[in-house]
Amino acid sequence: MPTAIEFNNISKLYRLGLVSSGTLSHDLERWWKMNILGKEDPFLKVGSVNDRSKAADSDYVWALKDIDFKVEQGDVVGIIGKNGAGKSTLLKLLSKVTGPTTGTIKARGRIASLLEVGTGFHSELTGRENIYMNGTILGMTKKEIDSKIDEIVDFSGCERYIDTPVKRYSSGMTVRLGFAVAAHLDPEILVVDEVLAVGDAEFQKKAIGKMQDVSKGEGRTVLFVSHNMTSIKALCKRGIILKNGMLVDDGDVDTVVTHYLRGDNVAENYKIWDTPEIKGKGFELLEIGVRKKGGGYSDVMRMDHELELVMRYRLTRPMNSFWITLHMKNEQGNKIFSFSGGSRCYDKYHEAGEYLQTCIIPAGFLNWGNYAIDFMAFNQINNIDLLVEDNDIISFTLANRQVAIGGYMGKEPGDITPKFDFVEEKLK
């Protein structure tokens, strides 16, 4: 596929708090070296990493630093990162809202951008007039816009207000119309920032569907910035992570989203205590872990392995009824199911002493990815009594199953992948 967008060593430098270099001598030095001597900006080498959480140690900051990647025609690329990572700056450079400090950007085709609520709209013009203005800016003729306008208005859902000045639109209506214009006026490259989050759930779903149609059916290129990982995974095949203005990961979207959500945390699939840290009301947890059945805790766990959950604990007093409940959570932190210590533990008297519980998770039940477990121990004397509770007590990573070279490596939707038996009969 031909290359649609090419970022070559892109960097963007800003001076904190000031538009100019701050002093007349610096401005003159910059002008002399850049315009007369033909050299680079003398202040480019001065600057700190763009970490918004730390106090500045320099008057200059790199919003982007040495960004280098290509996007092929028809690719749908999700750009993710924390607030202040440089995502919007990257899209503004591509859309030519601002220029790079160093490097070059090559884009082949018309670019339609939706970077902020109301981008490209004139507040005094009506919705209809803004559609024609935006189409003209993109190089379309009036006849071409005429052929699209009914479709744009219908998609936006703003038909009743289409001849009202957009300054009277709500932010949601503005986004609806802005996205409809950007997606329908035949751009070769569609650039969409976080603005879709302003729309309601129905419109977000509609917009995602339209971007899928634009990329798959029409071969357009889409760059999509969002903090909604579900939307990123639903739309994109490729993901890019920006951190402090630098590109830190680039690859298939499932792997990149997992990296982003996990951050710098390391999965801890096993814990053991000589002196129990998790204890209360007669209960002490001594050990808990998840491993490949029959293997060690350091072994790689794959989704096609049987998994073994091990819990060793001590009861320091007799209990009339005792059981453990666990919540399995996906990498977004959502609880996907709960499971308890089996029917043998319910309404069963437990003497004081040390116990070992194991639970087998069938092979192929969990999809590959990252998981965490919440832990709770209960005792029931008339009413349920919570002995201890610990969230994210352990976490673990499941790798994909092994497949032949060239085999399918994508991820099926959902967190669980149970294997059900189907019975098929030939009727005629």
N, C-alpha and C positions, 0 to 999 in steps of 0.2 A: 504493500500500500504506500502511496506517496505521503511525504511528510506534510502535515498541515500547519504545525506550529513548532518552532525551534528556538529554545532559549539557550543562548551562548554566553556563559560566564556573566550572568546578570547580577549586578549588585545595585543597591539603592542606599545612599547615605543621606541622613537628615541631621541638621543641627538642632539640638534641643532648645526650644523656646524662642528661636530667632529665625528669620527668613534669610538674612544675609549671613556672612561669615562672622558678623558681630563687631568688627572694627574696620575702620577705613583702610588701615595698613594691610589687613588680611584681604579685603576686597581688591585692593590695588595689586597685591601680590598674585592673587588668583587670576585677575584679568590679564596681567602682564605675561604670566607663564602659559596660560591657556590660549590667549588670543594673539600674542606677539611671538612667543617662542614656540608655540605649538606643542607644549608639553602637557602632561596630565595635571589634574587639579592637585596642588601641593598639599591639600588637607585630607585627601582620600585615605592616607595611611593612618590618620588619626581617627580613632573611633573605638567604641566598646561594643560588645555583643548585645543584641537587642533582647535583653531579659527584663520584661516590664516589672518583675517582682523585686528587683534590686535597685538601690539608689545608683544614679549615674556616676561613673568615675571619669567621664569625659564629656566635652561639649558636643561631641558627635556620636551618632549611633547608626549602626548598619541595620536598616529595616529588612534588607535582603543581602545575602553574601554568597557569591559564587554559585548561583543557581544555574544548572546545566542539565537540560533534558529535552527530549523530542516527543511530539504527539503525532501519531499517524492519523490520516484522514479516516473518519468514522469511529475513532476511539472515544470512549466516554470515561473521563478521568476525574476521580474524586480527590479533591485537595483538602486535607484535614490537618488540624493542629489546634492548639489552645489559642485563646484570644491574644492578639499581639504577636502571633507567630510569623506574620507576613503574608497571609493568604490573600487578603484584599489588596494589599500593595502589589502582589504579583499580577492579579487580574487587572488592576488599574494600569499597570505598565503595558500589558497585552492590549488593553482597550485604548491606549494612548491618551489616557487622562493625565498621566504624568510620564516623564521619560526616565530611563535608567541612568544611573551615575556611570556605570561601566557595563560593557557587553552590548550585545545586539539581540533583537527579537525579530524572527522572520515568521510571518503569518501569511498563508496563501488563501485568499478568499475574503468575503465580507464578514465582519464581526458584529454580532448583535449582543449587547451587554445589558445585564440587569444587575447592577452593583449595589444600588441603594434605592430605597423607596422613592419613586418619582424621577429616577435617573433619565435624563433626556426629555423630560416633559416641561412644557412652559405652563406655569400655574394659571395664567390668565386665559389660555386657550382651552377650548372644549376637548373632551376625550376624542371626538371624531377628528378635530383639527390636529391634535397631537399625533394621531395615527398617520395622517398624511405627511406631517412634518418629519416624523421618524423615518417613514418610507423613503421620502425624498433624500434625507441624509444618507440612507443606505444605497442611494443610487437607483431607486426604482422609479418608473414612470407612473403618472397618475392612472393610466389604464391598468397597470399591474396592481396598484394599490386598490383600485375599484374592484378588481376581481377577488381580492382577499378580505375586504373590509367586513362583509357580512359574517364570514367565518371568525374573524378576530373578535367582533362584538359579541357573537354568540358564545364563544369560548370564555370570554372574560366574565360573562354574566352581568355586565353593567349596561345593558341595553336601555334601561329606563333613564340612565344618567349620561348617556353618551354625548348629548348636546349641552351638557352642563360643564362649566369651567372646572378643571381638575383640582383647583385649590379648595373646592368644596367636597372633594372625595375623602373618604376615610383612608387610612394607611392600607387597609386590606383591599379596598377597591382599587387603589392606585397600583398595588402590586399585581392584582388580577389583570388590569389593563396593560400594565408594563410587560408582564410575562407574555400575554397574548400577542402583543406587538412584536416582541423580540423573537418569539418562536414561529410566527407565521409569515414574516416578511422575508423569507428565503435567505437567511444568512448561511454561509458555509461553516461558520464557527459560532457556537452559542456559548456565552459566558454567563453563568448564573451564580451570584453570591448568596449569602445566607437569607436573602430577603423573603424566600418562600416561607420561612418560619412565621412571617406576619400573617399569612393567609390561614384560612380555616382548614380543618382536616380534609374536607371534601375537595377543596381546591388543590391542596398539596398532592393528594392522590392523582388528581386530574393532570397536574403539572408534570409529575413524575412519568405518567403514562405518555404525555406528549413528548417529553424528552426522549423516552425510549423509542417512540415512533420516528422522531427526527433522526436519531442516531442509527437505528437498525434499518428502518424502511427507506430513508432518504440519504443515508450515508454521510450525514453531517457530523461534525466534531463538536463535542460538548465538554466544557470544563465546569465542574460543579463543586462549589464550596458549601459545606454544611457541617453543623455539629450533631446532626441526626444520623447516627451510624446505620440505622435501619434504612433510611433513604439512600445513603451512600451505597450500601450493599445491594439494594434493590435495583439501582440504576447503573452502577459503574462496574467495569471489569478490572480496572486498574486504579490503584490508589497511590497518593504521594503524601508523605508527612513532612510538614515544615515545623521546625522548632527553633525559636530564637533567630528567625530569619535564614536558617540554613536547611537544606534538604537532607533529611536523615533516613528516609526509606522510600523506596519506589518499587512496586511490584504488584502481584495480583491482589485484588481488593480484600479478600478474606484474610490473607496473611498480614496485610498492612493495617487493617482495622484491629485485628487481634493485637498487633504490636502497639498501636496507639492506646487501646483501652488498658492494656497491661502496663504500659509505661515502663518505668525502670524497675518495676517489682519483679522478683523472682518467685516462681511457683514453689511453695513449700508443701510437698505432699506427705511429709512425715514429721512428727514431733514426739519427743520422749522427754520426761522430766524425772530427775532423781528426787527433787523436792517439788511436789505438785504445785503448779501455779493456778490451775483451774480447780477450785474446790469450794465446797459450801454445804452446810446442812447435812453432814454425814457422807458426802460424796467427794472423791478425789480422782481426777483423771490422770493416768500415768503415761498413756501412750495412745496415739491415734495416727493412722496413715492409710494411704491408698497406693496399691502397687499392682503390677501384673501378677495374676494368680500363679503361685509357684515361683515367682521371681523375687528380686530384691528391690528395695526402694529407689535405688539409683538406676534401675532398668528403664528404658524407654517404654512408654505405654502408648499403644495404638488403639484406635477405635474397634479393631477386630480382635482385640485381646479380651479375655475374661479378666475382670478387675476384682480385687479383693480389698474390702474395707476392714481394717483391724482397729479395735478399740479395747484397751486394757485399763481397768479402773479398780478402785478400792472403795468398799462401803465400810465406814467406821462404826456403823450401828445397824441393827436389823431393820428391814423395811417391809411393810405389809404388801406393798406393790411398787414395783420399780420398772421404769423403761426409759429408753433414750429415743429422741426424735431428731432427725436430721433434715435440713432443707438443702436441696441441691440448687445452685445458682449458676446462671450462664455468665459469660464475660461482660454483659451489660449490667450485672448485678440483680437481674430479675430471677425470682424463685420459679423454677420450672416443675418441681415436684417435691413432695415430702415423703419420707419413709421412716419407719420405726423399728424397734428391736425385735420384731416378730411376735407372734401370738403367744409363744412360750413365756414372754416377759410380762404380759398383762395379767394383773390380778394374781401374781405369783409372789409368795413370800420369799424374801431374800435374807439370808443370814449375813452377818458381818463377814468381810473377807475380800479377797482379790478375785476379779472375774475377767474373762476374755470373751469378747463378742467379735464375730466375723460376719461379713455380709458379702455375697457374690453379686456383682453387677454383670449381667450377661454381655457377651461379645456382641458388638454391633448395635447396642442399645443407645449409647451416647454418640452424638456426632463429634467429629474432631474439632478441637478448640480448647479454650480455657474454662475451667469450672472452679467453683469454691463451695464450701460446705459450712452451714451454720449448725451449731451443736447445742442441744438442750437435754438435760436430764430431769426426770420427774419422779415424784413419789406421790401416791394417792392415799390419803387418809380422809375419807369422806369427800373432801374436795381436792382437786389437783394441786400439788405443791411443787413449784419450780425450784429445783435444787441449785442448778447452775445454768448459765447461758453464755455462749461465746460465738460471736459472728465471725465469719471467714476464718474459722479455726485452722483449716488447711485449704490449700488450693492445688490444682494439678492441671497438667496439660496433656491432652490426647492428640497424638499425631494421626495423620491420615493413614488409611490402610496402604499396604504396598501394592503397587500396580505395575504392570509391564511398562517398559519404556514406550512412551508415546500414548499410554493409556489415559483414561479420563482422570484428571486430578482436581476437578472442581468440587465445590461443596454443595451438597443438597441442602435445601432450606430446612430450617428448624434445628432444635437442639437435640432432639432424640430421633433415632432412625430405627424403630422396631421392625422386626421381620415377621410379618403376618403370613399365615398359610392361606393361599387361595385355591379353591377347587374349581376346575374348569371342566365342563362337559360339552362335547360336540352334540348338538341337538339335531342337525340335519346333515 
